[in-house]
Amino acid sequence: MSKGTFVSEHESHFTVWGFIKGFAKLVIGFLLVLQGLIGLIILLLFVGVLVQVTNGIAGSNDPVSISIPKDAALVLDPNGVLVEIAEDINPLDVLREEAYGMSEPSQIEVHDVVKAIRAAKDDKRIKGLVLDLGALGASPSSASKLHYLADEIDAFKESGKKVIAVGDYYSQDQYLLASHADEIYMNDYGNLLIYGYGSYGTYLKSFLEKLKITTHVFRVGTFKSAVEPFIRDDMSPAAKEANIAYLSVLWNKYTQSVEGARGLAPGTVEDYANNMGAIMKTVDGDFGKAALETGLVDGLMSRADMNEKLMEAFGKSKDGKSFKKVGFKRYLTSLDDDDDTSAPNIAVITAAGTIIDGEAPTGRAAGGDSIAAQLRKAREDDKVKAVVLRIDSPGGSAFAADIMRDEILALKAAGKPVVASMGSLAASGGYWIAADADEIWAAPTTITGSIGIFGYFNTFENAAAELGVFVDGVGTTDLSPILATGIGPLPSSAADIIQQSTENGYDRFLTVVGNGRSLEKDYVDSIGQGRVWIGERAIELKLVDHLGDFDKAIEAAAKLAKLEKYDVVDMKEKRTTFEIFMGNLSTTALKALGGDEAKRNDSAVAKLVRAAEEKAEFFEEFNDPNAAYARCLACE
């Protein structure tokens, strides 16, 4: 035996023993992990049983009993982003986000806020309303939701109860609501910045060219600007024309609402926005004084002084340190759910978010199969006599939109009226699913239209060639080279096929709208071409039938179904917290085993990770089987 291969008996024994010890540690480690997982599952099952038993005893639909002081104020302090319908929250996700510094803003359903305000109006225990809106957010396209809430605040004031707004500062959106209060107070070092509405994008044409990335765009419509960021370095004149038209209406409605509520002269708000620099010079650069002098707020004071002001209005709490109050969330949990009696039902089905093919969780996206299943459920339920389809979507997959449309047509064929109620946004694919409704209702500030189709993707053959990477091979047909598309180029024959499919999709869209709205196809094309319209203009163009909120749409459905007494029911299947908890347990456990998130404890890193996840989720929404999209990216 050579020296190089000689191993002593001691060394051989040591090596074998080391292997045995290492293997034993691996097995023990695995068993410990398994034990921990089994223990966690047993604990969750135990907690779930307790929850279910408790709900069974107390009645899962019973409101929570809370103590509300006499003459208390309802503090409207929603903490999150205003949405049409919130997605189910997985408690495990909440714990994970808190542990790794990845918390996201919660979602606040606009109808929950309305429910609380309406209940408080007639609640003898509630003396008034305090608007504390510092944690409320709204997307740029959520104007109609804010106006809906502003109208509810005005209706609340009709009861004679006072409304007071307080805040360290006010964003433009928050101030729209605050302006409808009887009194507005702001921190003496706060600010109120009003800047109007705008539409600005990042344009990548030159950037993509520098990287030698080839852009392939397939579209129909002069105004279908969704793909402009990839084929231009600026906004096209057509897009500017369309965008400024609907933005101007949003701005006019905003200024009219604020000036009307505050009793200000027309033009005051626009002057404040356009001449902020000059106004600031008159008050030595003090934001608070600028707002006060313009008449946008009634007083500037510290938090302590605001608290004193509220104690004067509503009385002191038991400890004497604050005013008598009940918070928004606590008050909401005390309210009764709407009962489903023996009366006929009007079903509400909400399509909120991007329309995608397949199924999707409520509130995250409008899955074609998910919404279609709810429509089918309403059709098959003999108690349901009419349907209100609530839409708050920029569109998305044309295929998924058509799947929903088939169920809408089936509902109508079954003799059940369908009323489309547009929220803040019902554009492109969102309009596709509305077109066949018996009636379409929209808010004056609803963003709609965008009747057009597009397809888009990139190939990297030139960038790859720069790095010395090439694709080559053989195929049996003229279309076989499409298998190499990506690193390889897009065959011209394939590009021609995709463009023809896109044009067919647009023609289909025109036909859907023409048939649904009883309009000539040429006329639909003239107002289509991908152009965005605002609600009050859409009614003139015959794209909608009436202007009105969600409640008006419900009344319209009842009228079409000839119902005097009815219950409004949501077709969405409600899941308990425990069901959500357990439904996501397996996925969470698998992620935990991978250990890929154990080091995400730096907030900056967490933000980058979340940004990357959001971008990935954005691209995952483009899953149409025909790669044809009826989506208004400019509206989002």
Stockholm file with secondary structure:
# STOCKHOLM 1.0

chainA/1-636         MSKGTFVSEHESHFTVWGFIKGFAKLVIGFLLVLQGLIGLIILLLFVGVLVQVTNGIAGSNDPVSISIPKDAALVLDPNGVLVEIAEDINPLDVLREEAYGMSEPSQIEVHDVVKAIRAAKDDKRIKGLVLDLGALGASPSSASKLHYLADEIDAFKESGKKVIAVGDYYSQDQYLLASHADEIYMNDYGNLLIYGYGSYGTYLKSFLEKLKITTHVFRVGTFKSAVEPFIRDDMSPAAKEANIAYLSVLWNKYTQSVEGARGLAPGTVEDYANNMGAIMKTVDGDFGKAALETGLVDGLMSRADMNEKLMEAFGKSKDGKSFKKVGFKRYLTSLDDDDDTSAPNIAVITAAGTIIDGEAPTGRAAGGDSIAAQLRKAREDDKVKAVVLRIDSPGGSAFAADIMRDEILALKAAGKPVVASMGSLAASGGYWIAADADEIWAAPTTITGSIGIFGYFNTFENAAAELGVFVDGVGTTDLSPILATGIGPLPSSAADIIQQSTENGYDRFLTVVGNGRSLEKDYVDSIGQGRVWIGERAIELKLVDHLGDFDKAIEAAAKLAKLEKYDVVDMKEKRTTFEIFMGNLSTTALKALGGDEAKRNDSAVAKLVRAAEEKAEFFEEFNDPNAAYARCLACE
#=GR chainA/1-636 SS CCGGGCCCHHHHHHHHHHHHHHHHHHHHHHHHHHHHHHHHHHHHHHHHHHHHHHHHHHCTTSCCCCCCCTTEEEEECCCEEEESSCCCCCHHHHHHHHHTTCCCCCEEEHHHHHHHHHHHHHCTTEEEEEECCTTEECCTTCHHHHHHHHHHHHHHHTTTCEEEEEESCBCHHHHHHHTTSSEEEEETTCCBCCCCCCCCCCCCHHHHHHTTCEEEEEEECTTCGGGHHHHCSSCCHHHHHHHHHHHHHHHHHHHHHHHHHHTCCTTHHHHHHHTHHHHHHHTTTCHHHHHHHHTSCSEEECHHHHHHHHHHHHCBCTTSSSBSEEEHHHHHHTSCCCCCCSSCEEEEEEEESCEESSCCCTTTCEEHHHHHHHHHHHHHCTTEEEEEEEEEECEEEHHHHHHHHHHHHHHHHTTCCEEEEEEEEEETHHHHTTTTSSEEEECTTCEEECCCEEEEEEECHHHHHHTTCCCCCCCSSTTGGGGGBTTBCCCHHHHHHHHHHHHHHHHHHHHHHHHHHTCCHHHHHHHCTTCEEEHHHHTTTTSCSEECCHHHHHHHHHHHTTCSSCEEEECSCCCCHHHHHHHTHHHHHHHHHHTTTTTCCCHHHHHHHHHHHHHHHHHHTCCCTTCCEEECGGGC
#=GC SS_cons         CCGGGCCCHHHHHHHHHHHHHHHHHHHHHHHHHHHHHHHHHHHHHHHHHHHHHHHHHHCTTSCCCCCCCTTEEEEECCCEEEESSCCCCCHHHHHHHHHTTCCCCCEEEHHHHHHHHHHHHHCTTEEEEEECCTTEECCTTCHHHHHHHHHHHHHHHTTTCEEEEEESCBCHHHHHHHTTSSEEEEETTCCBCCCCCCCCCCCCHHHHHHTTCEEEEEEECTTCGGGHHHHCSSCCHHHHHHHHHHHHHHHHHHHHHHHHHHTCCTTHHHHHHHTHHHHHHHTTTCHHHHHHHHTSCSEEECHHHHHHHHHHHHCBCTTSSSBSEEEHHHHHHTSCCCCCCSSCEEEEEEEESCEESSCCCTTTCEEHHHHHHHHHHHHHCTTEEEEEEEEEECEEEHHHHHHHHHHHHHHHHTTCCEEEEEEEEEETHHHHTTTTSSEEEECTTCEEECCCEEEEEEECHHHHHHTTCCCCCCCSSTTGGGGGBTTBCCCHHHHHHHHHHHHHHHHHHHHHHHHHHTCCHHHHHHHCTTCEEEHHHHTTTTSCSEECCHHHHHHHHHHHTTCSSCEEEECSCCCCHHHHHHHTHHHHHHHHHHTTTTTCCCHHHHHHHHHHHHHHHHHHTCCCTTCCEEECGGGC
//
